Amino acid sequence: MSCLVCETDAHGQHFGIRCCRACAAFFRRTLTMNLRYKCRFDRKCEVSFNKRYSCRCCRYEKCVRVGMRKDSELFF
């Protein structure tokens, strides 16, 4: 099974979807620290295993788009 966000190997269900630990940690960190990101490339960045760190804005938007929800898991 692969991560619905970055397409690498998934490690289980996190925040309501199948994803890897790195994407789960990224999503958790974004929520707990109340971070806001800006895309420099018109929100059209590729989010994949090789490019998941290049644009945090597009990565977060993909997390939400594929169904990650903050109420799905206790993250504190």
LINVENGI-V514771 format. One record per residue. N is the residue number from 0. PHI is phi in whole degrees, -180 to 180 (none if undefined). BURIAL is b if it has 24 or more other ideal C-beta (glycine too) atoms within 12 Angstrom, else e. D_FIRST is the distance of its C-alpha to the first C-alpha in Angstrom with 1 decimal. Layout:
N_PHI_BURIAL_D_FIRST ; N_PHI_BURIAL_D_FIRST
This chain:
0_none_e_0.0 ; 1_-118_e_3.8 ; 2_-66_b_7.0 ; 3_-72_b_9.1 ; 4_-93_b_12.0 ; 5_-108_b_11.9 ; 6_70_e_8.9 ; 7_-89_e_8.5 ; 8_-65_e_6.1 ; 9_-83_e_5.8 ; 10_-118_e_8.4 ; 11_126_e_8.9 ; 12_-90_e_11.0 ; 13_-138_b_13.6 ; 14_56_b_16.4 ; 15_94_e_15.0 ; 16_-134_b_11.6 ; 17_-83_b_8.1 ; 18_-154_b_8.8 ; 19_-83_b_9.9 ; 20_-67_e_13.3 ; 21_-65_b_15.1 ; 22_-70_b_14.6 ; 23_-64_b_15.3 ; 24_-66_b_18.4 ; 25_-61_b_19.4 ; 26_-64_b_19.4 ; 27_-60_b_21.3 ; 28_-62_e_23.7 ; 29_-61_b_24.5 ; 30_-72_b_25.3 ; 31_-68_e_27.3 ; 32_-95_e_29.3 ; 33_52_e_29.7 ; 34_-82_e_29.0 ; 35_-125_e_29.6 ; 36_-116_e_28.5 ; 37_-125_e_30.2 ; 38_-95_e_28.8 ; 39_-90_e_31.2 ; 40_-127_e_29.9 ; 41_64_e_30.2 ; 42_57_e_26.7 ; 43_-126_e_25.3 ; 44_-77_e_23.3 ; 45_-78_e_20.1 ; 46_-117_b_17.3 ; 47_-146_e_14.7 ; 48_-55_e_13.9 ; 49_-75_e_17.5 ; 50_-124_e_19.2 ; 51_-69_b_17.7 ; 52_-95_e_21.0 ; 53_-75_e_23.4 ; 54_-139_b_23.9 ; 55_-68_b_23.3 ; 56_-62_b_24.7 ; 57_-68_b_22.2 ; 58_-65_b_19.3 ; 59_-64_b_20.6 ; 60_-61_e_21.3 ; 61_-68_b_17.8 ; 62_-55_b_16.7 ; 63_-68_b_19.3 ; 64_-62_e_18.6 ; 65_-83_b_15.0 ; 66_114_e_16.4 ; 67_-67_b_16.7 ; 68_-132_e_19.9 ; 69_-70_e_22.1 ; 70_-86_e_23.3 ; 71_-82_e_20.0 ; 72_-151_e_20.3 ; 73_-72_e_23.4 ; 74_-120_e_23.2 ; 75_-99_e_26.8
